């Protein structure tokens, strides 16, 4: 599931803020990870060595923030076992025999509650 989420993760980071998003393949709603500021975002880097160090720190923090975004997203998205789409908790339905996205549930005349309705 982590790899599936990672494939849909969109990097919305800039030089100051690190943030990622995912769009639900059912309803089109956009989920955004917790935005985090980079530790060295406003520093001027006058020397080549300070630029190299700042870039390495930026990449390290970006990787850490991406890992956290993947963890966060796993609590908001599910992969439908029938169509394989990545859908938000609102669009993922808890059914009697097999949980699935709203579209598949409708197509198969299955009823149930969304994950959000169960919480």
Protein Blocks (a to p, Z undefined) as FASTA:
>chain_A
ZZmmmmmpccfbdfkbccdddddfklopacdddddddfklmbccfbfklmmmmmmmmmmm
mmmmmmmmmmmmmmmgccdfklopacdfklpccdfklgcdfklmmmnopacddfklmZZ
